[in-house]
Amino acid sequence: MPEPTWTLSHVQRHIKALYGAKDASRGIEDTFMWFMEEVGELSASLRGDARHPLKEEFADVLAWLATLANVAGIDLTSALVEKYGQACPGCHQAPCVCLGEKP
Amino acid sequence: MPEPTWTLSHVQRHIKALYGAKDASRGIEDTFMWFMEEVGELSASLRGDARHPLKEEFADVLAWLATLANVAGIDLTSALVEKYGQACPGCHQAPCVCLGEKP
């Protein structure tokens, strides 16, 4: 499937098609713990642990974030666009000119 | 901007346009710590902490994941499609029929 079809909404629908039945029965807390396990593996990978290929760990964290959003009933597109769609939510500029870090 | 344009690639480019200059100078470790701060706020929000609106926290975690991928030189579309694009990477079925959990 070509890249332009991989919208955030498509990612959420795709992950739901693959895992929706399991996800619905697991609940928020248990899903969050699986998400955190992948976040830990991403950390290991970023430190250079070859047992955790970096690209795969980013895929896993993103897939579990999509799962978590599905279980919590959050539309990631709407969430991102509302907060970051126009400009930095801190300084209201693009690019961000906040003093210090991101808001 | 309509929803269909919010591909994973667009998300990475948009976040880079807003924050790329700061992100490039921060480095992986410090970026990961900011990502983790937002993951913690997402956890609080999922527990019902009204100081952290759920939709905003999902937006923040996704934005920081995109930043982390930008800094690490990872294309999220390619990462997700390679691992999850066709079917479950564990059982190679869609929907997943793995025994137990996701792979």
N, CA and C atoms of all chains as a GROMACS GRO file, in nm:
protein
  618
    1MET      N    1   0.086  -0.119   0.000
    1MET     CA    2   0.000   0.000   0.000
    1MET      C    3   0.090   0.124   0.000
    2PRO      N    4   0.065   0.218  -0.091
    2PRO     CA    5   0.156   0.334  -0.101
    2PRO      C    6   0.149   0.422   0.023
    3GLU      N    7   0.257   0.496   0.043
    3GLU     CA    8   0.272   0.579   0.163
    3GLU      C    9   0.158   0.678   0.186
    4PRO      N   10   0.103   0.744   0.077
    4PRO     CA   11   0.002   0.847   0.104
    4PRO      C   12  -0.122   0.794   0.175
    5THR      N   13  -0.146   0.664   0.168
    5THR     CA   14  -0.265   0.612   0.235
    5THR      C   15  -0.244   0.594   0.385
    6TRP      N   16  -0.120   0.601   0.431
    6TRP     CA   17  -0.095   0.576   0.574
    6TRP      C   18  -0.115   0.705   0.654
    7THR      N   19  -0.242   0.747   0.657
    7THR     CA   20  -0.279   0.856   0.745
    7THR      C   21  -0.286   0.803   0.888
    8LEU      N   22  -0.289   0.896   0.983
    8LEU     CA   23  -0.307   0.855   1.122
    8LEU      C   24  -0.437   0.775   1.139
    9SER      N   25  -0.541   0.818   1.071
    9SER     CA   26  -0.669   0.747   1.082
    9SER      C   27  -0.657   0.606   1.026
   10HIS      N   28  -0.586   0.593   0.914
   10HIS     CA   29  -0.567   0.460   0.856
   10HIS      C   30  -0.487   0.371   0.951
   11VAL      N   31  -0.387   0.428   1.014
   11VAL     CA   32  -0.308   0.350   1.111
   11VAL      C   33  -0.400   0.296   1.221
   12GLN      N   34  -0.484   0.384   1.276
   12GLN     CA   35  -0.574   0.337   1.383
   12GLN      C   36  -0.670   0.229   1.332
   13ARG      N   37  -0.724   0.246   1.211
   13ARG     CA   38  -0.816   0.146   1.156
   13ARG      C   39  -0.742   0.015   1.127
   14HIS      N   40  -0.621   0.026   1.075
   14HIS     CA   41  -0.543  -0.093   1.040
   14HIS      C   42  -0.510  -0.175   1.165
   15ILE      N   43  -0.466  -0.106   1.269
   15ILE     CA   44  -0.432  -0.175   1.395
   15ILE      C   45  -0.559  -0.236   1.457
   16LYS      N   46  -0.670  -0.165   1.444
   16LYS     CA   47  -0.797  -0.218   1.496
   16LYS      C   48  -0.838  -0.343   1.418
   17ALA      N   49  -0.817  -0.343   1.287
   17ALA     CA   50  -0.853  -0.460   1.206
   17ALA      C   51  -0.767  -0.580   1.244
   18LEU      N   52  -0.641  -0.555   1.276
   18LEU     CA   53  -0.551  -0.666   1.314
   18LEU      C   54  -0.578  -0.716   1.456
   19TYR      N   55  -0.601  -0.621   1.548
   19TYR     CA   56  -0.596  -0.655   1.692
   19TYR      C   57  -0.718  -0.612   1.772
   20GLY      N   58  -0.819  -0.556   1.704
   20GLY     CA   59  -0.932  -0.496   1.776
   20GLY      C   60  -1.001  -0.588   1.874
   21ALA      N   61  -1.016  -0.714   1.836
   21ALA     CA   62  -1.088  -0.807   1.924
   21ALA      C   63  -1.012  -0.826   2.055
   22LYS      N   64  -0.881  -0.850   2.045
   22LYS     CA   65  -0.800  -0.865   2.167
   22LYS      C   66  -0.796  -0.735   2.247
   23ASP      N   67  -0.781  -0.623   2.173
   23ASP     CA   68  -0.764  -0.494   2.240
   23ASP      C   69  -0.886  -0.459   2.324
   24ALA      N   70  -1.004  -0.488   2.269
   24ALA     CA   71  -1.128  -0.450   2.337
   24ALA      C   72  -1.144  -0.524   2.470
   25SER      N   73  -1.092  -0.645   2.476
   25SER     CA   74  -1.111  -0.725   2.597
   25SER      C   75  -1.000  -0.701   2.701
   26ARG      N   76  -0.896  -0.629   2.663
   26ARG     CA   77  -0.780  -0.614   2.752
   26ARG      C   78  -0.796  -0.498   2.850
   27GLY      N   79  -0.852  -0.388   2.801
   27GLY     CA   80  -0.872  -0.273   2.888
   27GLY      C   81  -0.753  -0.178   2.888
   28ILE      N   82  -0.776  -0.059   2.945
   28ILE     CA   83  -0.678   0.050   2.940
   28ILE      C   84  -0.548   0.016   3.016
   29GLU      N   85  -0.561  -0.030   3.138
   29GLU     CA   86  -0.442  -0.046   3.222
   29GLU      C   87  -0.347  -0.150   3.163
   30ASP      N   88  -0.402  -0.263   3.122
   30ASP     CA   89  -0.318  -0.370   3.068
   30ASP      C   90  -0.258  -0.327   2.934
   31THR      N   91  -0.336  -0.254   2.855
   31THR     CA   92  -0.284  -0.204   2.728
   31THR      C   93  -0.169  -0.107   2.752
   32PHE      N   94  -0.185  -0.022   2.853
   32PHE     CA   95  -0.078   0.074   2.885
   32PHE      C   96   0.050   0.000   2.926
   33MET      N   97   0.036  -0.111   2.997
   33MET     CA   98   0.155  -0.185   3.038
   33MET      C   99   0.226  -0.248   2.917
   34TRP      N  100   0.149  -0.296   2.819
   34TRP     CA  101   0.212  -0.346   2.696
   34TRP      C  102   0.282  -0.234   2.620
   35PHE      N  103   0.214  -0.117   2.614
   35PHE     CA  104   0.274   0.000   2.551
   35PHE      C  105   0.407   0.034   2.618
   36MET      N  106   0.409   0.032   2.751
   36MET     CA  107   0.531   0.066   2.824
   36MET      C  108   0.644  -0.034   2.800
   37GLU      N  109   0.606  -0.162   2.784
   37GLU     CA  110   0.708  -0.262   2.754
   37GLU      C  111   0.780  -0.226   2.623
   38GLU      N  112   0.702  -0.183   2.525
   38GLU     CA  113   0.763  -0.145   2.396
   38GLU      C  114   0.844  -0.016   2.409
   39VAL      N  115   0.796   0.077   2.492
   39VAL     CA  116   0.873   0.200   2.517
   39VAL      C  117   1.010   0.163   2.577
   40GLY      N  118   1.010   0.066   2.667
   40GLY     CA  119   1.136   0.021   2.726
   40GLY      C  120   1.229  -0.040   2.622
   41GLU      N  121   1.172  -0.117   2.532
   41GLU     CA  122   1.255  -0.176   2.426
   41GLU      C  123   1.307  -0.068   2.330
   42LEU      N  124   1.227   0.036   2.308
   42LEU     CA  125   1.276   0.148   2.226
   42LEU      C  126   1.394   0.216   2.294
   43SER      N  127   1.384   0.232   2.424
   43SER     CA  128   1.495   0.291   2.500
   43SER      C  129   1.622   0.208   2.484
   44ALA      N  130   1.607   0.076   2.498
   44ALA     CA  131   1.723  -0.013   2.482
   44ALA      C  132   1.782   0.000   2.342
   45SER      N  133   1.694   0.006   2.245
   45SER     CA  134   1.739   0.017   2.106
   45SER      C  135   1.814   0.148   2.082
   46LEU      N  136   1.761   0.257   2.137
   46LEU     CA  137   1.827   0.388   2.120
   46LEU      C  138   1.964   0.390   2.188
   47ARG      N  139   1.981   0.304   2.291
   47ARG     CA  140   2.112   0.292   2.355
   47ARG      C  141   2.206   0.203   2.275
   48GLY      N  142   2.153   0.138   2.170
   48GLY     CA  143   2.240   0.058   2.084
   48GLY      C  144   2.229  -0.092   2.103
   49ASP      N  145   2.125  -0.136   2.176
   49ASP     CA  146   2.105  -0.278   2.199
   49ASP      C  147   2.059  -0.345   2.069
   50ALA      N  148   2.147  -0.427   2.010
   50ALA     CA  149   2.120  -0.485   1.879
   50ALA      C  150   2.009  -0.589   1.881
   51ARG      N  151   1.968  -0.633   2.001
   51ARG     CA  152   1.856  -0.727   2.007
   51ARG      C  153   1.724  -0.658   1.973
   52HIS      N  154   1.725  -0.525   1.975
   52HIS     CA  155   1.603  -0.449   1.948
   52HIS      C  156   1.628  -0.353   1.831
   53PRO      N  157   1.602  -0.399   1.707
   53PRO     CA  158   1.626  -0.311   1.591
   53PRO      C  159   1.543  -0.183   1.602
   54LEU      N  160   1.610  -0.069   1.580
   54LEU     CA  161   1.549   0.061   1.606
   54LEU      C  162   1.418   0.081   1.530
   55LYS      N  163   1.421   0.046   1.402
   55LYS     CA  164   1.302   0.069   1.318
   55LYS      C  165   1.183  -0.013   1.370
   56GLU      N  166   1.211  -0.137   1.409
   56GLU     CA  167   1.103  -0.222   1.460
   56GLU      C  168   1.047  -0.170   1.592
   57GLU      N  169   1.134  -0.115   1.675
   57GLU     CA  170   1.087  -0.065   1.805
   57GLU      C  171   1.002   0.060   1.789
   58PHE      N  172   1.041   0.148   1.694
   58PHE     CA  173   0.953   0.262   1.665
   58PHE      C  174   0.817   0.213   1.615
   59ALA      N  175   0.816   0.111   1.529
   59ALA     CA  176   0.690   0.056   1.478
   59ALA      C  177   0.605   0.002   1.593
   60ASP      N  178   0.669  -0.068   1.685
   60ASP     CA  179   0.595  -0.127   1.798
   60ASP      C  180   0.534  -0.020   1.888
   61VAL      N  181   0.613   0.083   1.920
   61VAL     CA  182   0.561   0.190   2.007
   61VAL      C  183   0.444   0.261   1.938
   62LEU      N  184   0.459   0.289   1.809
   62LEU     CA  185   0.351   0.355   1.736
   62LEU      C  186   0.227   0.265   1.730
   63ALA      N  187   0.247   0.136   1.705
   63ALA     CA  188   0.133   0.044   1.697
   63ALA      C  189   0.060   0.036   1.831
   64TRP      N  190   0.136   0.032   1.941
   64TRP     CA  191   0.072   0.025   2.073
   64TRP      C  192   0.010   0.159   2.113
   65LEU      N  193   0.066   0.270   2.065
   65LEU     CA  194   0.002   0.400   2.090
   65LEU      C  195  -0.132   0.406   2.017
   66ALA      N  196  -0.135   0.353   1.894
   66ALA     CA  197  -0.260   0.348   1.818
   66ALA      C  198  -0.361   0.258   1.888
   67THR      N  199  -0.314   0.144   1.940
   67THR     CA  200  -0.401   0.055   2.016
   67THR      C  201  -0.458   0.126   2.138
   68LEU      N  202  -0.371   0.193   2.210
   68LEU     CA  203  -0.414   0.263   2.332
   68LEU      C  204  -0.518   0.370   2.298
   69ALA      N  205  -0.496   0.442   2.190
   69ALA     CA  206  -0.593   0.543   2.146
   69ALA      C  207  -0.724   0.476   2.107
   70ASN      N  208  -0.716   0.362   2.038
   70ASN     CA  209  -0.838   0.290   2.002
   70ASN      C  210  -0.917   0.250   2.126
   71VAL      N  211  -0.847   0.195   2.224
   71VAL     CA  212  -0.914   0.148   2.346
   71VAL      C  213  -0.972   0.266   2.424
   72ALA      N  214  -0.901   0.380   2.422
   72ALA     CA  215  -0.947   0.498   2.497
   72ALA      C  216  -1.048   0.581   2.419
   73GLY      N  217  -1.072   0.545   2.293
   73GLY     CA  218  -1.170   0.619   2.213
   73GLY      C  219  -1.121   0.754   2.166
   74ILE      N  220  -0.990   0.766   2.145
   74ILE     CA  221  -0.931   0.893   2.101
   74ILE      C  222  -0.893   0.885   1.954
   75ASP      N  223  -0.931   0.986   1.877
   75ASP     CA  224  -0.892   0.998   1.737
   75ASP      C  225  -0.760   1.076   1.731
   76LEU      N  226  -0.654   1.008   1.691
   76LEU     CA  227  -0.521   1.070   1.696
   76LEU      C  228  -0.509   1.189   1.600
   77THR      N  229  -0.574   1.180   1.486
   77THR     CA  230  -0.570   1.294   1.392
   77THR      C  231  -0.629   1.418   1.456
   78SER      N  232  -0.749   1.403   1.508
   78SER     CA  233  -0.818   1.515   1.572
   78SER      C  234  -0.734   1.569   1.688
   79ALA      N  235  -0.679   1.478   1.769
   79ALA     CA  236  -0.598   1.520   1.884
   79ALA      C  237  -0.478   1.602   1.838
   80LEU      N  238  -0.405   1.550   1.738
   80LEU     CA  239  -0.284   1.619   1.693
   80LEU      C  240  -0.316   1.752   1.626
   81VAL      N  241  -0.418   1.751   1.540
   81VAL     CA  242  -0.452   1.872   1.465
   81VAL      C  243  -0.501   1.981   1.559
   82GLU      N  244  -0.581   1.943   1.658
   82GLU     CA  245  -0.632   2.045   1.752
   82GLU      C  246  -0.518   2.112   1.828
   83LYS      N  247  -0.416   2.035   1.866
   83LYS     CA  248  -0.310   2.095   1.949
   83LYS      C  249  -0.194   2.150   1.865
   84TYR      N  250  -0.154   2.078   1.760
   84TYR     CA  251  -0.033   2.116   1.685
   84TYR      C  252  -0.060   2.152   1.539
   85GLY      N  253  -0.187   2.151   1.496
   85GLY     CA  254  -0.218   2.162   1.354
   85GLY      C  255  -0.176   2.294   1.291
   86GLN      N  256  -0.185   2.402   1.366
   86GLN     CA  257  -0.154   2.532   1.308
   86GLN      C  258  -0.011   2.575   1.340
   87ALA      N  259   0.025   2.573   1.466
   87ALA     CA  260   0.154   2.627   1.510
   87ALA      C  261   0.186   2.567   1.645
   88CYS      N  262   0.295   2.611   1.702
   88CYS     CA  263   0.330   2.566   1.837
   88CYS      C  264   0.222   2.614   1.935
   89PRO      N  265   0.166   2.522   2.016
   89PRO     CA  266   0.062   2.563   2.109
   89PRO      C  267   0.112   2.655   2.221
   90GLY      N  268   0.244   2.665   2.237
   90GLY     CA  269   0.298   2.753   2.340
   90GLY      C  270   0.311   2.897   2.295
   91CYS      N  271   0.381   2.918   2.181
   91CYS     CA  272   0.410   3.054   2.134
   91CYS      C  273   0.321   3.096   2.018
   92HIS      N  274   0.243   3.000   1.965
   92HIS     CA  275   0.154   3.025   1.852
   92HIS      C  276   0.229   3.070   1.728
   93GLN      N  277   0.356   3.027   1.717
   93GLN     CA  278   0.437   3.059   1.600
   93GLN      C  279   0.480   2.929   1.531
   94ALA      N  280   0.511   2.938   1.403
   94ALA     CA  281   0.567   2.826   1.328
   94ALA      C  282   0.679   2.879   1.239
   95PRO      N  283   0.804   2.840   1.266
   95PRO     CA  284   0.846   2.749   1.372
   95PRO      C  285   0.835   2.810   1.511
   96CYS      N  286   0.840   2.718   1.609
   96CYS     CA  287   0.831   2.756   1.750
   96CYS      C  288   0.943   2.851   1.790
   97VAL      N  289   0.904   2.956   1.864
   97VAL     CA  290   1.005   3.048   1.918
   97VAL      C  291   0.994   3.057   2.070
   98CYS      N  292   0.932   2.954   2.131
   98CYS     CA  293   0.925   2.950   2.278
   98CYS      C  294   1.065   2.962   2.337
   99LEU      N  295   1.076   3.034   2.445
   99LEU     CA  296   1.200   3.033   2.520
   99LEU      C  297   1.210   2.898   2.590
  100GLY      N  298   1.326   2.838   2.586
  100GLY     CA  299   1.341   2.709   2.651
  100GLY      C  300   1.298   2.597   2.559
  101GLU      N  301   1.208   2.512   2.610
  101GLU     CA  302   1.173   2.391   2.538
  101GLU      C  303   1.035   2.401   2.474
  102LYS      N  304   0.990   2.287   2.422
  102LYS     CA  305   0.852   2.280   2.375
  102LYS      C  306   0.758   2.303   2.493
  103PRO      N  307   0.637   2.349   2.467
  103PRO     CA  308   0.542   2.369   2.577
  103PRO      C  309   0.499   2.235   2.635
  104MET      N  310  -0.652   2.203   0.772
  104MET     CA  311  -0.604   2.102   0.675
  104MET      C  312  -0.687   1.973   0.691
  105PRO      N  313  -0.742   1.921   0.583
  105PRO     CA  314  -0.831   1.805   0.598
  105PRO      C  315  -0.756   1.681   0.644
  106GLU      N  316  -0.831   1.592   0.704
  106GLU     CA  317  -0.773   1.472   0.765
  106GLU      C  318  -0.686   1.389   0.671
  107PRO      N  319  -0.727   1.370   0.541
  107PRO     CA  320  -0.649   1.281   0.455
  107PRO      C  321  -0.504   1.323   0.438
  108THR      N  322  -0.472   1.450   0.462
  108THR     CA  323  -0.334   1.492   0.444
  108THR      C  324  -0.248   1.456   0.564
  109TRP      N  325  -0.308   1.417   0.676
  109TRP     CA  326  -0.228   1.387   0.796
  109TRP      C  327  -0.178   1.244   0.792
  110THR      N  328  -0.089   1.223   0.692
  110THR     CA  329  -0.017   1.096   0.688
  110THR      C  330   0.090   1.097   0.796
  111LEU      N  331   0.142   0.979   0.826
  111LEU     CA  332   0.255   0.972   0.920
  111LEU      C  333   0.372   1.058   0.871
  112SER      N  334   0.396   1.056   0.741
  112SER     CA  335   0.507   1.136   0.688
  112SER      C  336   0.480   1.286   0.707
  113HIS      N  337   0.356   1.325   0.685
  113HIS     CA  338   0.321   1.466   0.705
  113HIS      C  339   0.339   1.505   0.852
  114VAL      N  340   0.300   1.416   0.941
  114VAL     CA  341   0.316   1.444   1.084
  114VAL      C  342   0.464   1.469   1.114
  115GLN      N  343   0.551   1.382   1.064
  115GLN     CA  344   0.694   1.401   1.092
  115GLN      C  345   0.745   1.532   1.031
  116ARG      N  346   0.701   1.565   0.909
  116ARG     CA  347   0.746   1.690   0.846
  116ARG      C  348   0.691   1.811   0.920
  117HIS      N  349   0.566   1.801   0.963
  117HIS     CA  350   0.502   1.914   1.033
  117HIS      C  351   0.573   1.942   1.166
  118ILE      N  352   0.600   1.836   1.240
  118ILE     CA  353   0.669   1.854   1.369
  118ILE      C  354   0.812   1.905   1.346
  119LYS      N  355   0.874   1.858   1.239
  119LYS     CA  356   1.009   1.907   1.207
  119LYS      C  357   1.006   2.056   1.171
  120ALA      N  358   0.902   2.098   1.098
  120ALA     CA  359   0.890   2.240   1.061
  120ALA      C  360   0.871   2.327   1.186
  121LEU      N  361   0.795   2.276   1.282
  121LEU     CA  362   0.770   2.353   1.404
  121LEU      C  363   0.891   2.355   1.497
  122TYR      N  364   0.957   2.238   1.510
  122TYR     CA  365   1.054   2.220   1.620
  122TYR      C  366   1.191   2.170   1.576
  123GLY      N  367   1.212   2.154   1.446
  123GLY     CA  368   1.334   2.088   1.397
  123GLY      C  369   1.463   2.149   1.448
  124ALA      N  370   1.465   2.284   1.456
  124ALA     CA  371   1.589   2.350   1.497
  124ALA      C  372   1.624   2.313   1.642
  125LYS      N  373   1.525   2.320   1.730
  125LYS     CA  374   1.549   2.281   1.870
  125LYS      C  375   1.582   2.132   1.882
  126ASP      N  376   1.506   2.051   1.805
  126ASP     CA  377   1.520   1.906   1.816
  126ASP      C  378   1.662   1.862   1.778
  127ALA      N  379   1.715   1.924   1.672
  127ALA     CA  380   1.846   1.882   1.622
  127ALA      C  381   1.956   1.907   1.723
  128SER      N  382   1.939   2.012   1.804
  128SER     CA  383   2.045   2.046   1.898
  128SER      C  384   2.030   1.973   2.033
  129ARG      N  385   1.917   1.904   2.053
  129ARG     CA  386   1.890   1.844   2.184
  129ARG      C  387   1.952   1.706   2.199
  130GLY      N  388   1.945   1.627   2.092
  130GLY     CA  389   2.002   1.493   2.097
  130GLY      C  390   1.902   1.388   2.144
  131ILE      N  391   1.939   1.262   2.126
  131ILE     CA  392   1.851   1.148   2.151
  131ILE      C  393   1.811   1.137   2.298
  132GLU      N  394   1.909   1.139   2.388
  132GLU     CA  395   1.880   1.110   2.528
  132GLU      C  396   1.785   1.213   2.589
  133ASP      N  397   1.814   1.340   2.563
  133ASP     CA  398   1.731   1.446   2.620
  133ASP      C  399   1.592   1.444   2.556
  134THR      N  400   1.586   1.414   2.427
  134THR     CA  401   1.456   1.404   2.360
  134THR      C  402   1.375   1.289   2.419
  135PHE      N  403   1.442   1.177   2.447
  135PHE     CA  404   1.372   1.063   2.507
  135PHE      C  405   1.315   1.100   2.644
  136MET      N  406   1.388   1.180   2.720
  136MET     CA  407   1.338   1.219   2.851
  136MET      C  408   1.214   1.308   2.841
  137TRP      N  409   1.212   1.398   2.742
  137TRP     CA  410   1.091   1.478   2.719
  137TRP      C  411   0.974   1.389   2.675
  138PHE      N  412   1.004   1.293   2.588
  138PHE     CA  413   0.901   1.197   2.545
  138PHE      C  414   0.843   1.126   2.668
  139MET      N  415   0.932   1.082   2.757
  139MET     CA  416   0.887   1.008   2.875
  139MET      C  417   0.802   1.095   2.969
  140GLU      N  418   0.835   1.223   2.978
  140GLU     CA  419   0.754   1.313   3.060
  140GLU      C  420   0.610   1.315   3.009
  141GLU      N  421   0.596   1.318   2.877
  141GLU     CA  422   0.461   1.318   2.819
  141GLU      C  423   0.393   1.183   2.836
  142VAL      N  424   0.469   1.074   2.829
  142VAL     CA  425   0.412   0.942   2.855
  142VAL      C  426   0.358   0.936   2.998
  143GLY      N  427   0.431   0.995   3.091
  143GLY     CA  428   0.385   0.999   3.230
  143GLY      C  429   0.256   1.078   3.245
  144GLU      N  430   0.247   1.189   3.173
  144GLU     CA  431   0.124   1.270   3.178
  144GLU      C  432   0.007   1.195   3.113
  145LEU      N  433   0.036   1.117   3.009
  145LEU     CA  434  -0.069   1.034   2.948
  145LEU      C  435  -0.119   0.931   3.050
  146SER      N  436  -0.027   0.872   3.124
  146SER     CA  437  -0.066   0.776   3.227
  146SER      C  438  -0.157   0.842   3.330
  147ALA      N  439  -0.120   0.962   3.376
  147ALA     CA  440  -0.203   1.034   3.472
  147ALA      C  441  -0.341   1.062   3.415
  148SER      N  442  -0.342   1.102   3.288
  148SER     CA  443  -0.470   1.133   3.223
  148SER      C  444  -0.558   1.009   3.213
  149LEU      N  445  -0.498   0.896   3.177
  149LEU     CA  446  -0.575   0.771   3.165
  149LEU      C  447  -0.631   0.727   3.301
  150ARG      N  448  -0.563   0.768   3.410
  150ARG     CA  449  -0.616   0.740   3.544
  150ARG      C  450  -0.725   0.838   3.584
  151GLY      N  451  -0.748   0.941   3.501
  151GLY     CA  452  -0.857   1.033   3.529
  151GLY      C  453  -0.815   1.167   3.586
  152ASP      N  454  -0.685   1.198   3.581
  152ASP     CA  455  -0.635   1.326   3.631
  152ASP      C  456  -0.679   1.438   3.537
  153ALA      N  457  -0.770   1.522   3.585
  153ALA     CA  458  -0.831   1.624   3.500
  153ALA      C  459  -0.733   1.736   3.462
  154ARG      N  460  -0.618   1.741   3.530
  154ARG     CA  461  -0.518   1.842   3.492
  154ARG      C  462  -0.454   1.808   3.357
  155HIS      N  463  -0.471   1.684   3.314
  155HIS     CA  464  -0.411   1.640   3.188
  155HIS      C  465  -0.520   1.587   3.096
  156PRO      N  466  -0.578   1.674   3.013
  156PRO     CA  467  -0.686   1.630   2.922
  156PRO      C  468  -0.636   1.518   2.829
  157LEU      N  469  -0.715   1.411   2.820
  157LEU     CA  470  -0.670   1.290   2.751
  157LEU      C  471  -0.628   1.315   2.607
  158LYS      N  472  -0.712   1.390   2.536
  158LYS     CA  473  -0.683   1.413   2.394
  158LYS      C  474  -0.551   1.488   2.376
  159GLU      N  475  -0.528   1.587   2.463
  159GLU     CA  476  -0.403   1.664   2.454
  159GLU      C  477  -0.281   1.578   2.485
  160GLU      N  478  -0.297   1.486   2.580
  160GLU     CA  479  -0.183   1.402   2.618
  160GLU      C  480  -0.148   1.303   2.507
  161PHE      N  481  -0.252   1.248   2.439
  161PHE     CA  482  -0.223   1.164   2.323
  161PHE      C  483  -0.150   1.246   2.216
  162ALA      N  484  -0.194   1.370   2.194
  162ALA     CA  485  -0.128   1.456   2.095
  162ALA      C  486   0.018   1.478   2.132
  163ASP      N  487   0.044   1.503   2.260
  163ASP     CA  488   0.181   1.529   2.304
  163ASP      C  489   0.271   1.406   2.287
  164VAL      N  490   0.219   1.289   2.325
  164VAL     CA  491   0.302   1.168   2.311
  164VAL      C  492   0.331   1.141   2.164
  165LEU      N  493   0.230   1.158   2.080
  165LEU     CA  494   0.252   1.136   1.936
  165LEU      C  495   0.351   1.238   1.880
  166ALA      N  496   0.337   1.364   1.922
  166ALA     CA  497   0.428   1.469   1.872
  166ALA      C  498   0.572   1.440   1.914
  167TRP      N  499   0.590   1.396   2.039
  167TRP     CA  500   0.726   1.365   2.086
  167TRP      C  501   0.780   1.236   2.025
  168LEU      N  502   0.692   1.141   1.993
  168LEU     CA  503   0.738   1.021   1.923
  168LEU      C  504   0.785   1.059   1.782
  169ALA      N  505   0.713   1.150   1.717
  169ALA     CA  506   0.755   1.198   1.586
  169ALA      C  507   0.888   1.272   1.596
  170THR      N  508   0.903   1.353   1.700
  170THR     CA  509   1.031   1.423   1.722
  170THR      C  510   1.144   1.324   1.741
  171LEU      N  511   1.120   1.223   1.824
  171LEU     CA  512   1.223   1.123   1.853
  171LEU      C  513   1.262   1.050   1.724
  172ALA      N  514   1.162   1.016   1.642
  172ALA     CA  515   1.191   0.950   1.514
  172ALA      C  516   1.269   1.044   1.423
  173ASN      N  517   1.234   1.173   1.422
  173ASN     CA  518   1.309   1.270   1.341
  173ASN      C  519   1.455   1.275   1.384
  174VAL      N  520   1.476   1.283   1.515
  174VAL     CA  521   1.613   1.295   1.566
  174VAL      C  522   1.691   1.166   1.538
  175ALA      N  523   1.624   1.051   1.546
  175ALA     CA  524   1.691   0.922   1.524
  175ALA      C  525   1.701   0.885   1.377
  176GLY      N  526   1.641   0.966   1.289
  176GLY     CA  527   1.648   0.938   1.146
  176GLY      C  528   1.562   0.820   1.101
  177ILE      N  529   1.450   0.800   1.171
  177ILE     CA  530   1.360   0.688   1.138
  177ILE      C  531   1.234   0.740   1.068
  178ASP      N  532   1.198   0.678   0.958
  178ASP     CA  533   1.074   0.709   0.888
  178ASP      C  534   0.963   0.621   0.945
  179LEU      N  535   0.868   0.683   1.012
  179LEU     CA  536   0.765   0.606   1.083
  179LEU      C  537   0.676   0.526   0.987
  180THR      N  538   0.650   0.582   0.871
  180THR     CA  539   0.568   0.508   0.774
  180THR      C  540   0.636   0.379   0.735
  181SER      N  541   0.761   0.393   0.693
  181SER     CA  542   0.837   0.275   0.652
  181SER      C  543   0.847   0.175   0.765
  182ALA      N  544   0.871   0.223   0.886
  182ALA     CA  545   0.884   0.133   1.002
  182ALA      C  546   0.755   0.056   1.025
  183LEU      N  547   0.642   0.128   1.025
  183LEU     CA  548   0.514   0.063   1.053
  183LEU      C  549   0.475  -0.033   0.941
  184VAL      N  550   0.493   0.012   0.816
  184VAL     CA  551   0.450  -0.070   0.702
  184VAL      C  552   0.534  -0.198   0.694
  185GLU      N  553   0.664  -0.186   0.720
  185GLU     CA  554   0.749  -0.305   0.714
  185GLU      C  555   0.707  -0.410   0.817
  186LYS      N  556   0.669  -0.365   0.936
  186LYS     CA  557   0.638  -0.463   1.041
  186LYS      C  558   0.491  -0.502   1.045
  187TYR      N  559   0.401  -0.405   1.026
  187TYR     CA  560   0.258  -0.431   1.045
  187TYR      C  561   0.175  -0.410   0.918
  188GLY      N  562   0.239  -0.378   0.806
  188GLY     CA  563   0.166  -0.336   0.687
  188GLY      C  564   0.075  -0.442   0.629
  189GLN      N  565   0.116  -0.567   0.634
  189GLN     CA  566   0.037  -0.672   0.572
  189GLN      C  567  -0.052  -0.743   0.673
  190ALA      N  568   0.007  -0.789   0.781
  190ALA     CA  569  -0.066  -0.871   0.877
  190ALA      C  570   0.009  -0.867   1.009
  191CYS      N  571  -0.039  -0.942   1.105
  191CYS     CA  572   0.031  -0.952   1.232
  191CYS      C  573   0.170  -1.014   1.209
  192PRO      N  574   0.276  -0.950   1.259
  192PRO     CA  575   0.410  -1.006   1.236
  192PRO      C  576   0.434  -1.136   1.312
  193GLY      N  577   0.346  -1.168   1.406
  193GLY     CA  578   0.364  -1.293   1.482
  193GLY      C  579   0.305  -1.413   1.410
  194CYS      N  580   0.176  -1.404   1.375
  194CYS     CA  581   0.104  -1.518   1.317
  194CYS      C  582   0.086  -1.505   1.166
  195HIS      N  583   0.121  -1.386   1.112
  195HIS     CA  584   0.106  -1.358   0.969
  195HIS      C  585  -0.039  -1.368   0.922
  196GLN      N  586  -0.132  -1.343   1.012
  196GLN     CA  587  -0.274  -1.342   0.979
  196GLN      C  588  -0.333  -1.204   1.007
  197ALA      N  589  -0.442  -1.172   0.940
  197ALA     CA  590  -0.518  -1.050   0.965
  197ALA      C  591  -0.666  -1.084   0.965
  198PRO      N  592  -0.734  -1.074   1.078
  198PRO     CA  593  -0.682  -1.031   1.208
  198PRO      C  594  -0.590  -1.135   1.271
  199CYS      N  595  -0.514  -1.083   1.369
  199CYS     CA  596  -0.420  -1.164   1.444
  199CYS      C  597  -0.488  -1.283   1.513
  200VAL      N  598  -0.424  -1.401   1.500
  200VAL     CA  599  -0.476  -1.519   1.570
  200VAL      C  600  -0.367  -1.579   1.661
  201CYS      N  601  -0.268  -1.495   1.696
  201CYS     CA  602  -0.164  -1.542   1.789
  201CYS      C  603  -0.228  -1.594   1.918
  202LEU      N  604  -0.173  -1.698   1.972
  202LEU     CA  605  -0.215  -1.740   2.105
  202LEU      C  606  -0.157  -1.642   2.204
  203GLY      N  607  -0.237  -1.601   2.301
  203GLY     CA  608  -0.188  -1.505   2.399
  203GLY      C  609  -0.202  -1.364   2.346
  204GLU      N  610  -0.092  -1.289   2.348
  204GLU     CA  611  -0.097  -1.146   2.318
  204GLU      C  612  -0.040  -1.115   2.182
  205LYS      N  613  -0.024  -0.985   2.156
  205LYS     CA  614   0.047  -0.943   2.035
  205LYS      C  615   0.190  -0.992   2.043
  206PRO      N  616   0.254  -1.010   1.929
  206PRO     CA  617   0.394  -1.053   1.931
  206PRO      C  618   0.484  -0.945   1.985
   0.00000   0.00000   0.00000
